[in-house]
Amino acid sequence: MKVLAEALIYAIQHIETNQSSNPDSDVAALEAICAALHSATAEEKSIFELEAKRLGYPELPENLGIYQ
């Protein structure tokens, strides 16, 4: 799960910082990611939060509305 969380965090950061020609698709992708993360188990959310902090994005879980 740790590796998946790390990959997901990198994908989210890429979507947020990318100069996309289709921002609507970026928003749709971020909304889908958020929806999936909201249904994660407490353990999965904890791992995501720890990985976000480790990778230098401690605000990411809160920004996505992911709370323990």
Secondary structure, DSSP 8 states (H G I E B T S, - for coil): -HHHHHHHHHHHHHHHH---S-HHHHHHHHHHHHHHHHTS-HHHHHHHHHHHHHTT-TTHHHHTT---
